[in-house]
Amino acid sequence: MIVSPCISICKTDPETGYCYGCARTDEEKIKWKSDTTSDDWKNQNLKDIQIRLSGWQLQSFLKSYKCKVEEGMSLYKKAMIKKKDYVI
């Protein structure tokens, strides 16, 4: 199973149409949820996301996505749980 690139920072830039957190379009977000979407497409989309991001935003995404893959939640969710402001 390939983990969704959502890192819980879900706001879309009105100019580019990309999410500030994961750099996906709304259409890509929908496609990720489909049972018919192939792993090949998901792997390519993860590569596309990394091309769209740069600098600190890319580094932040990579760190948070790695945490999500390894620990089951993004850095943002971990921080919110620590603050007890976020309920899963």
Backbone as JSON, one array per atom type, in Angstrom:
{
  "sequence": "MIVSPCISICKTDPETGYCYGCARTDEEKIKWKSDTTSDDWKNQNLKDIQIRLSGWQLQSFLKSYKCKVEEGMSLYKKAMIKKKDYVI",
  "N": [[0.83, -1.18, 0.0], [0.54, 2.19, -0.83], [1.18, 5.11, 0.85], [-0.92, 7.9, 1.28], [-0.07, 11.2, 0.18], [-1.02, 13.27, 1.73], [-0.46, 15.64, 4.23], [-1.87, 16.79, 6.2], [-2.19, 19.54, 6.01], [-4.25, 21.3, 4.66], [-4.98, 23.35, 2.44], [-5.75, 25.13, -0.44], [-3.85, 26.71, -2.91], [-4.96, 29.56, -4.54], [-4.02, 30.47, -7.0], [-2.3, 28.54, -8.24], [-3.64, 26.17, -7.85], [-2.71, 24.11, -6.37], [-2.35, 22.19, -3.4], [-1.2, 23.61, -0.4], [0.1, 22.02, 1.47], [0.57, 19.34, 0.4], [0.9, 19.66, -2.32], [-0.84, 18.7, -4.25], [-3.43, 18.64, -6.79], [-7.0, 19.23, -6.64], [-8.24, 17.29, -8.18], [-6.3, 15.29, -8.26], [-6.26, 14.57, -5.57], [-8.76, 13.38, -5.31], [-8.42, 11.24, -7.08], [-6.5, 9.72, -5.73], [-8.02, 8.53, -3.75], [-9.55, 6.67, -5.04], [-10.38, 3.28, -5.64], [-9.58, 2.16, -7.98], [-7.28, 3.35, -8.82], [-3.98, 3.04, -9.87], [-0.91, 1.71, -8.44], [1.32, 2.48, -9.84], [0.52, 4.95, -10.92], [0.2, 6.4, -8.53], [2.83, 6.36, -7.51], [4.1, 7.86, -9.52], [2.74, 10.26, -9.18], [3.66, 11.01, -6.64], [6.3, 11.61, -7.34], [5.82, 13.75, -9.09], [4.76, 15.62, -7.31], [7.01, 16.24, -5.75], [8.51, 17.55, -7.63], [7.03, 19.85, -7.99], [7.35, 21.2, -5.6], [9.75, 23.13, -3.71], [12.84, 24.12, -2.08], [12.47, 25.04, 1.36], [9.84, 24.21, 1.57], [9.67, 21.8, 0.15], [11.5, 20.27, 1.67], [10.2, 20.25, 4.14], [7.8, 18.91, 3.46], [8.86, 16.38, 2.69], [9.99, 15.49, 5.11], [7.72, 15.39, 6.8], [6.08, 13.6, 5.38], [7.65, 11.3, 5.46], [7.55, 10.78, 8.2], [4.82, 10.23, 8.41], [4.62, 7.88, 6.87], [6.3, 6.16, 8.33], [5.39, 6.34, 11.01], [2.67, 6.59, 10.98], [1.3, 9.01, 11.09], [1.24, 12.48, 10.18], [3.7, 15.1, 10.78], [2.39, 17.42, 11.56], [-0.07, 16.48, 12.65], [1.0, 15.01, 14.79], [2.1, 17.08, 16.32], [-0.22, 18.49, 16.99], [-1.57, 16.65, 18.54], [0.19, 16.46, 20.64], [-0.18, 18.99, 21.7], [-2.71, 18.68, 22.47], [-4.83, 19.74, 21.11], [-6.0, 18.57, 19.02], [-8.09, 16.04, 17.93], [-8.13, 12.7, 17.11]],
  "CA": [[0.0, 0.0, 0.0], [1.27, 3.45, -0.9], [0.57, 6.06, 1.76], [-1.33, 9.17, 0.7], [0.85, 12.29, 0.49], [-1.63, 14.31, 2.56], [0.24, 15.85, 5.5], [-2.84, 17.48, 7.08], [-2.17, 20.99, 5.83], [-5.15, 21.22, 3.52], [-5.42, 24.63, 1.9], [-5.36, 25.18, -1.84], [-3.41, 28.0, -3.44], [-5.92, 29.93, -5.58], [-3.37, 30.73, -8.28], [-1.76, 27.32, -8.86], [-4.55, 25.04, -7.67], [-2.01, 23.08, -5.6], [-2.45, 22.23, -1.95], [0.02, 24.11, 0.23], [0.77, 20.95, 2.2], [1.02, 18.17, -0.38], [1.1, 20.08, -3.71], [-1.73, 18.01, -5.2], [-4.64, 19.32, -7.21], [-8.21, 18.59, -6.13], [-8.47, 16.1, -8.99], [-5.34, 14.27, -7.8], [-6.72, 14.1, -4.26], [-9.88, 12.46, -5.57], [-7.89, 10.03, -7.72], [-5.82, 8.93, -4.7], [-9.01, 7.8, -2.96], [-10.22, 5.68, -5.88], [-9.87, 1.9, -5.59], [-9.07, 1.76, -9.3], [-6.03, 4.06, -9.11], [-2.85, 2.11, -9.81], [0.28, 2.08, -7.68], [2.21, 3.2, -10.77], [0.07, 6.35, -10.97], [0.5, 7.0, -7.24], [4.28, 6.6, -7.44], [4.41, 8.97, -10.41], [2.22, 11.46, -8.56], [4.61, 11.39, -5.59], [7.43, 12.26, -8.02], [5.33, 15.04, -9.58], [4.64, 16.5, -6.14], [8.35, 16.7, -5.37], [8.95, 18.51, -8.66], [6.29, 21.1, -7.77], [7.82, 21.84, -4.38], [11.18, 23.46, -3.69], [13.35, 24.75, -0.86], [11.99, 24.61, 2.67], [8.55, 23.53, 1.43], [9.98, 20.42, -0.22], [12.12, 19.6, 2.81], [9.15, 20.06, 5.14], [6.93, 17.84, 2.97], [9.56, 15.09, 2.76], [10.13, 15.11, 6.52], [6.4, 15.05, 7.32], [5.61, 12.4, 4.69], [8.42, 10.19, 6.01], [6.97, 10.52, 9.52], [3.52, 9.6, 8.19], [4.86, 6.51, 6.4], [6.94, 5.36, 9.38], [4.7, 6.38, 12.3], [1.23, 6.59, 10.8], [0.7, 10.34, 11.1], [2.12, 13.58, 9.78], [4.27, 15.91, 11.87], [1.36, 18.36, 12.01], [-0.97, 15.77, 13.56], [1.75, 14.71, 16.01], [2.2, 18.32, 17.09], [-1.54, 18.83, 17.52], [-1.85, 15.7, 19.62], [1.03, 16.89, 21.75], [-0.82, 20.17, 22.29], [-4.06, 18.24, 22.85], [-5.81, 20.55, 20.39], [-6.46, 17.8, 17.88], [-8.62, 14.73, 18.29], [-8.18, 11.78, 15.95]],
  "C": [[0.88, 1.25, 0.0], [0.5, 4.48, -0.08], [0.27, 7.38, 1.03], [-0.36, 10.28, 1.1], [0.25, 13.41, 1.35], [-0.88, 14.42, 3.89], [-0.57, 16.76, 6.43], [-2.75, 18.99, 7.06], [-2.94, 21.25, 4.54], [-5.74, 22.58, 3.15], [-4.9, 24.71, 0.48], [-4.99, 26.6, -2.24], [-4.34, 28.38, -4.59], [-5.3, 30.17, -6.95], [-2.92, 29.45, -8.98], [-2.75, 26.16, -8.83], [-3.92, 23.89, -6.9], [-2.24, 23.29, -4.11], [-1.12, 22.73, -1.38], [0.79, 23.02, 0.95], [1.37, 19.88, 1.32], [1.22, 18.46, -1.87], [0.26, 19.3, -4.72], [-2.87, 18.93, -5.6], [-5.83, 18.61, -6.59], [-8.49, 17.29, -6.88], [-7.54, 14.96, -8.56], [-5.76, 13.71, -6.44], [-7.85, 13.1, -4.41], [-9.36, 11.15, -6.15], [-7.18, 9.13, -6.71], [-6.79, 8.06, -3.93], [-9.71, 6.69, -3.74], [-9.56, 4.3, -5.78], [-9.25, 1.46, -6.91], [-7.76, 2.45, -9.67], [-4.84, 3.12, -8.88], [-1.71, 2.64, -8.94], [1.27, 2.84, -8.57], [1.83, 4.68, -10.83], [0.43, 7.06, -9.66], [1.99, 7.3, -7.09], [4.69, 7.76, -8.33], [3.92, 10.28, -9.81], [3.12, 11.94, -7.43], [5.84, 12.08, -6.19], [7.02, 13.65, -8.51], [5.24, 16.06, -8.46], [6.0, 17.08, -5.78], [8.93, 17.67, -6.38], [8.29, 19.86, -8.44], [6.8, 21.89, -6.58], [9.31, 22.18, -4.5], [11.55, 24.04, -2.33], [12.79, 24.16, 0.41], [10.68, 23.84, 2.56], [8.74, 22.07, 1.05], [10.56, 19.66, 0.96], [11.09, 19.3, 3.9], [8.2, 18.93, 4.73], [7.6, 16.48, 3.13], [9.68, 14.6, 4.2], [8.78, 14.65, 7.1], [5.87, 13.77, 6.68], [6.35, 11.17, 5.22], [7.87, 9.8, 7.38], [5.64, 9.8, 9.37], [3.69, 8.14, 7.77], [5.37, 5.64, 7.55], [6.12, 5.27, 10.66], [3.18, 6.45, 12.2], [0.54, 7.93, 10.87], [1.75, 11.4, 10.74], [2.67, 14.31, 11.0], [3.24, 16.88, 12.42], [0.42, 17.68, 13.0], [-0.26, 15.42, 14.87], [1.83, 15.93, 16.91], [0.86, 18.69, 17.72], [-1.93, 17.89, 18.66], [-1.06, 16.08, 20.86], [0.42, 18.09, 22.47], [-2.22, 19.87, 22.8], [-5.14, 19.12, 22.24], [-6.48, 19.76, 19.28], [-6.93, 16.43, 18.34], [-8.71, 13.88, 17.04], [-9.51, 11.06, 15.94]]
}
